[in-house]
Amino acid sequence: MAQAMLISSRLNLVFETGMNDKGEPIFKGKSYANVRKEATADQLHQAATALSGLSAYPLSSVQRTDQHDIV
Protein backbone atom coordinates (compact mmCIF):
# COMPACT_ATOMS: atom_id res chain seq x y z
CA MET A 1 0.00 0.00 0.00
CA ALA A 2 1.34 3.44 -0.95
CA GLN A 3 2.11 6.08 1.66
CA ALA A 4 2.45 9.85 1.41
CA MET A 5 5.56 11.25 3.11
CA LEU A 6 5.50 15.00 3.79
CA ILE A 7 8.78 16.48 2.52
CA SER A 8 8.17 20.25 2.57
CA SER A 9 5.62 22.88 3.44
CA ARG A 10 5.13 26.47 2.27
CA LEU A 11 3.03 29.35 3.67
CA ASN A 12 1.36 31.64 1.12
CA LEU A 13 -0.11 35.02 2.04
CA VAL A 14 -2.38 36.76 -0.47
CA PHE A 15 -2.87 40.53 -0.23
CA GLU A 16 -5.44 42.77 -1.90
CA THR A 17 -3.37 45.55 -3.45
CA GLY A 18 -6.02 47.65 -5.17
CA MET A 19 -8.64 47.66 -7.90
CA ASN A 20 -8.34 47.36 -11.68
CA ASP A 21 -10.21 49.44 -14.28
CA LYS A 22 -13.26 47.18 -14.01
CA GLY A 23 -13.50 47.59 -10.24
CA GLU A 24 -12.23 44.08 -9.55
CA PRO A 25 -9.68 43.50 -6.78
CA ILE A 26 -6.01 42.93 -7.61
CA PHE A 27 -4.24 40.26 -5.55
CA LYS A 28 -0.53 39.72 -4.96
CA GLY A 29 1.06 36.88 -3.04
CA LYS A 30 4.07 36.33 -0.84
CA SER A 31 5.41 32.84 -0.11
CA TYR A 32 7.51 31.61 2.78
CA ALA A 33 9.36 28.31 2.38
CA ASN A 34 10.71 25.94 5.02
CA VAL A 35 7.61 25.98 7.20
CA ARG A 36 7.84 23.44 9.99
CA LYS A 37 6.07 20.28 8.93
CA GLU A 38 4.41 19.87 12.31
CA ALA A 39 3.02 23.44 12.43
CA THR A 40 -0.71 23.53 13.09
CA ALA A 41 -3.25 25.61 11.18
CA ASP A 42 -3.67 27.86 14.22
CA GLN A 43 0.07 28.47 14.47
CA LEU A 44 0.28 29.29 10.76
CA HIS A 45 -2.66 31.69 11.06
CA GLN A 46 -0.98 33.48 13.96
CA ALA A 47 2.27 33.78 11.97
CA ALA A 48 0.40 35.05 8.90
CA THR A 49 -1.42 37.65 10.98
CA ALA A 50 1.86 38.87 12.47
CA LEU A 51 3.57 39.01 9.06
CA SER A 52 0.62 40.79 7.46
CA GLY A 53 1.04 43.57 10.01
CA LEU A 54 4.26 44.47 8.19
CA SER A 55 2.42 45.03 4.89
CA ALA A 56 0.65 48.17 3.72
CA TYR A 57 -2.07 45.99 2.12
CA PRO A 58 -4.88 44.01 3.77
CA LEU A 59 -4.49 40.25 4.03
CA SER A 60 -7.01 38.46 1.82
CA SER A 61 -6.18 34.78 2.42
CA VAL A 62 -3.66 32.39 3.94
CA GLN A 63 -2.77 29.12 2.25
CA ARG A 64 -0.51 26.20 3.07
CA THR A 65 1.06 24.16 0.30
CA ASP A 66 2.48 20.75 1.21
CA GLN A 67 4.67 18.59 -1.00
CA HIS A 68 4.60 14.83 -0.53
CA ASP A 69 6.60 11.88 -1.81
CA ILE A 70 4.42 8.89 -2.62
CA VAL A 71 6.23 5.66 -1.78
DOZAPA-590249 format. One record per residue: residue in one letter; chain; x, y, z of N, C-alpha, C, O in turn. Coordinates in steps of 0.2 Angstrom, whole numbers. Layout:
A / A / X / Y / Z / X / Y / Z / X / Y / Z / X / Y / Z
...
//
This chain:
M / A / 4 / -6 / 0 / 0 / 0 / 0 / 4 / 6 / 0 / 9 / 7 / 4
A / A / 3 / 11 / -4 / 7 / 17 / -5 / 6 / 22 / 1 / 0 / 22 / 4
Q / A / 11 / 26 / 3 / 11 / 30 / 8 / 13 / 37 / 6 / 17 / 38 / 1
A / A / 10 / 42 / 9 / 12 / 49 / 7 / 17 / 52 / 13 / 15 / 52 / 18
M / A / 23 / 54 / 11 / 28 / 56 / 16 / 29 / 64 / 14 / 31 / 66 / 9
L / A / 27 / 68 / 19 / 27 / 75 / 19 / 35 / 77 / 19 / 39 / 75 / 23
I / A / 37 / 81 / 13 / 44 / 82 / 13 / 45 / 90 / 13 / 51 / 92 / 15
S / A / 40 / 94 / 12 / 41 / 101 / 13 / 34 / 105 / 13 / 29 / 102 / 11
S / A / 34 / 111 / 16 / 28 / 114 / 17 / 30 / 122 / 16 / 35 / 124 / 17
R / A / 25 / 125 / 13 / 26 / 132 / 11 / 19 / 136 / 14 / 14 / 134 / 13
L / A / 21 / 142 / 16 / 15 / 147 / 18 / 14 / 152 / 13 / 19 / 156 / 11
N / A / 8 / 153 / 11 / 7 / 158 / 6 / 2 / 163 / 8 / -3 / 162 / 11
L / A / 4 / 170 / 8 / -1 / 175 / 10 / -3 / 179 / 4 / 1 / 180 / 0
V / A / -9 / 180 / 3 / -12 / 184 / -2 / -15 / 190 / 0 / -19 / 191 / 5
F / A / -12 / 196 / -3 / -14 / 203 / -1 / -18 / 206 / -7 / -17 / 205 / -13
E / A / -23 / 210 / -5 / -27 / 214 / -10 / -24 / 221 / -10 / -23 / 224 / -5
T / A / -21 / 222 / -16 / -17 / 228 / -17 / -20 / 234 / -21 / -17 / 239 / -22
G / A / -27 / 233 / -23 / -30 / 238 / -26 / -36 / 236 / -30 / -38 / 230 / -30
M / A / -38 / 240 / -35 / -43 / 238 / -40 / -41 / 240 / -47 / -37 / 244 / -48
N / A / -43 / 236 / -51 / -42 / 237 / -58 / -47 / 242 / -61 / -51 / 244 / -58
D / A / -47 / 243 / -68 / -51 / 247 / -71 / -58 / 245 / -71 / -63 / 249 / -72
K / A / -59 / 239 / -70 / -66 / 236 / -70 / -69 / 236 / -63 / -75 / 234 / -62
G / A / -65 / 238 / -58 / -67 / 238 / -51 / -66 / 231 / -48 / -69 / 230 / -42
E / A / -63 / 227 / -51 / -61 / 220 / -48 / -55 / 221 / -44 / -50 / 225 / -45
P / A / -54 / 217 / -38 / -48 / 218 / -34 / -42 / 214 / -37 / -43 / 210 / -41
I / A / -36 / 217 / -36 / -30 / 215 / -38 / -27 / 211 / -32 / -26 / 214 / -27
F / A / -24 / 205 / -33 / -21 / 201 / -28 / -14 / 200 / -29 / -12 / 199 / -35
K / A / -10 / 200 / -24 / -3 / 199 / -25 / -1 / 194 / -19 / -4 / 195 / -13
G / A / 4 / 189 / -20 / 5 / 184 / -15 / 13 / 185 / -13 / 17 / 187 / -17
K / A / 14 / 182 / -7 / 20 / 182 / -4 / 21 / 175 / -1 / 16 / 173 / 3
S / A / 26 / 171 / -3 / 27 / 164 / -1 / 33 / 164 / 4 / 38 / 167 / 3
Y / A / 32 / 159 / 9 / 38 / 158 / 14 / 39 / 151 / 14 / 34 / 147 / 15
A / A / 45 / 149 / 12 / 47 / 142 / 12 / 49 / 139 / 19 / 50 / 143 / 23
N / A / 51 / 133 / 19 / 54 / 130 / 25 / 49 / 130 / 31 / 52 / 131 / 37
V / A / 43 / 130 / 30 / 38 / 130 / 36 / 39 / 123 / 40 / 39 / 118 / 36
R / A / 39 / 123 / 46 / 39 / 117 / 50 / 34 / 112 / 48 / 28 / 114 / 48
K / A / 35 / 106 / 47 / 30 / 101 / 45 / 25 / 100 / 50 / 19 / 99 / 48
E / A / 27 / 101 / 56 / 22 / 99 / 62 / 18 / 106 / 64 / 14 / 105 / 69
A / A / 19 / 111 / 60 / 15 / 117 / 62 / 8 / 116 / 61 / 5 / 113 / 56
T / A / 4 / 118 / 66 / -4 / 118 / 65 / -7 / 123 / 61 / -3 / 129 / 60
A / A / -13 / 123 / 60 / -16 / 128 / 56 / -17 / 134 / 60 / -16 / 140 / 58
D / A / -18 / 134 / 67 / -18 / 139 / 71 / -12 / 143 / 72 / -11 / 149 / 71
Q / A / -6 / 139 / 72 / 0 / 142 / 72 / 2 / 146 / 66 / 5 / 152 / 66
L / A / 0 / 143 / 60 / 1 / 146 / 54 / -3 / 153 / 53 / -1 / 158 / 50
H / A / -9 / 153 / 56 / -13 / 158 / 55 / -10 / 164 / 60 / -11 / 170 / 58
Q / A / -8 / 162 / 65 / -5 / 167 / 70 / 1 / 171 / 66 / 2 / 177 / 67
A / A / 5 / 166 / 63 / 11 / 169 / 60 / 9 / 173 / 54 / 12 / 179 / 53
A / A / 4 / 171 / 50 / 2 / 175 / 45 / -1 / 182 / 47 / 1 / 187 / 44
T / A / -4 / 182 / 52 / -7 / 188 / 55 / -1 / 193 / 57 / -2 / 199 / 56
A / A / 4 / 190 / 60 / 9 / 194 / 62 / 13 / 197 / 56 / 15 / 203 / 56
L / A / 14 / 193 / 51 / 18 / 195 / 45 / 14 / 200 / 41 / 17 / 205 / 38
S / A / 7 / 199 / 41 / 3 / 204 / 37 / 3 / 211 / 40 / 2 / 216 / 37
G / A / 5 / 211 / 47 / 5 / 218 / 50 / 11 / 222 / 47 / 11 / 228 / 48
L / A / 16 / 219 / 44 / 21 / 222 / 41 / 20 / 225 / 34 / 24 / 229 / 31
S / A / 14 / 223 / 31 / 12 / 225 / 24 / 7 / 231 / 25 / 4 / 232 / 29
A / A / 8 / 235 / 19 / 3 / 241 / 19 / -4 / 239 / 16 / -8 / 243 / 16
Y / A / -4 / 232 / 14 / -10 / 230 / 11 / -14 / 225 / 15 / -11 / 222 / 19
P / A / -21 / 225 / 15 / -24 / 220 / 19 / -23 / 213 / 17 / -23 / 211 / 11
L / A / -23 / 208 / 21 / -22 / 201 / 20 / -29 / 198 / 18 / -34 / 199 / 21
S / A / -29 / 195 / 12 / -35 / 192 / 9 / -36 / 185 / 11 / -41 / 183 / 13
S / A / -30 / 181 / 10 / -31 / 174 / 12 / -24 / 171 / 14 / -19 / 174 / 12
V / A / -24 / 166 / 18 / -18 / 162 / 20 / -19 / 155 / 17 / -24 / 152 / 18
Q / A / -14 / 152 / 14 / -14 / 146 / 11 / -8 / 142 / 13 / -2 / 145 / 14
R / A / -8 / 135 / 14 / -3 / 131 / 15 / -2 / 126 / 10 / -7 / 123 / 8
T / A / 4 / 125 / 7 / 5 / 121 / 1 / 10 / 116 / 4 / 16 / 117 / 6
D / A / 8 / 109 / 4 / 12 / 104 / 6 / 15 / 100 / 0 / 11 / 99 / -5
Q / A / 21 / 97 / 0 / 23 / 93 / -5 / 25 / 86 / -2 / 28 / 86 / 3
H / A / 22 / 81 / -5 / 23 / 74 / -3 / 27 / 70 / -8 / 26 / 71 / -14
D / A / 30 / 65 / -5 / 33 / 59 / -9 / 28 / 54 / -8 / 26 / 52 / -2
I / A / 26 / 50 / -14 / 22 / 44 / -13 / 27 / 38 / -14 / 30 / 37 / -19
V / A / 27 / 34 / -9 / 31 / 28 / -9 / 27 / 22 / -8 / 30 / 17 / -8
//
